[in-house]
């Protein structure tokens, strides 16, 4: 799936038009019913975490309750 496709799908998930789990071989994006977004990647991404924090997002290491992926 391309980044462009993800940018089309995520807003629809947040508007509750449908629900899905976006998963790759070693990463995932899950959006919960409470609008929490769980993004799992295989490596630490300090630059991405810093950017997210600067945008007012909270970054925590947490296992997604919607998947069985090992990525956190």
C-alpha positions as CSV (number, residue, x, y, z in Angstrom):
1,X,0.0,0.0,0.0
2,X,1.3,3.4,-0.9
3,X,1.5,6.5,1.4
4,X,-1.1,8.1,-0.8
5,X,-3.5,5.3,-0.3
6,X,-3.0,5.4,3.5
7,X,-3.7,9.2,3.5
8,X,-7.0,8.4,1.7
9,X,-8.0,5.5,4.0
10,X,-7.1,6.9,7.5
11,X,-9.5,9.9,7.3
12,X,-12.4,7.5,6.3
13,X,-11.5,5.3,9.3
14,X,-11.6,8.3,11.6
15,X,-15.0,9.3,10.2
16,X,-16.2,5.8,11.0
17,X,-17.1,5.0,7.3
18,X,-15.4,1.7,7.9
19,X,-12.9,0.0,10.1
20,X,-9.7,-1.8,9.1
21,X,-6.2,-2.6,10.2
22,X,-3.4,-1.5,8.0
23,X,-0.5,-4.0,8.3
24,X,2.7,-4.6,6.5
25,X,5.4,-7.3,6.9
26,X,6.9,-5.5,9.9
27,X,4.7,-2.5,10.6
28,X,1.1,-1.6,11.2
29,X,-1.4,1.3,11.8
30,X,-4.4,0.5,13.9
31,X,-7.1,3.1,14.9
32,X,-9.2,2.3,17.9
33,X,-12.9,3.1,18.5
34,X,-11.5,5.8,20.9
35,X,-9.5,7.3,18.1
36,X,-6.2,6.2,19.5
37,X,-3.8,5.5,16.7
38,X,-1.3,2.7,17.2
39,X,1.7,2.7,14.9
40,X,4.1,-0.1,15.0
41,X,7.5,-0.1,13.4
42,X,10.5,-2.4,13.8
43,X,13.0,0.3,14.8
44,X,13.1,3.3,17.1
45,X,12.4,6.5,15.1
46,X,13.6,9.4,17.3
47,X,13.1,12.1,14.6
48,X,9.5,10.9,13.9
49,X,8.8,10.8,17.7
50,X,10.2,14.4,18.1
51,X,8.1,15.6,15.1
52,X,4.9,14.0,16.5
53,X,5.5,15.5,19.9
54,X,6.1,18.9,18.3
55,X,2.6,18.5,16.7
56,X,1.0,17.9,20.0
57,X,0.8,14.1,19.7
58,X,1.7,11.7,22.4
59,X,4.3,9.0,21.7
60,X,4.5,6.0,23.9
61,X,5.7,2.5,23.5
62,X,2.6,0.4,23.7
63,X,1.4,-2.8,22.2
64,X,-1.7,-2.4,20.0
65,X,-4.8,-4.1,21.4
66,X,-6.0,-4.7,17.9
67,X,-3.2,-7.0,16.6
68,X,-0.8,-9.7,17.3
69,X,2.1,-8.0,15.6
70,X,5.5,-8.0,17.4
71,X,6.2,-4.4,16.2
72,X,5.8,-1.8,18.9
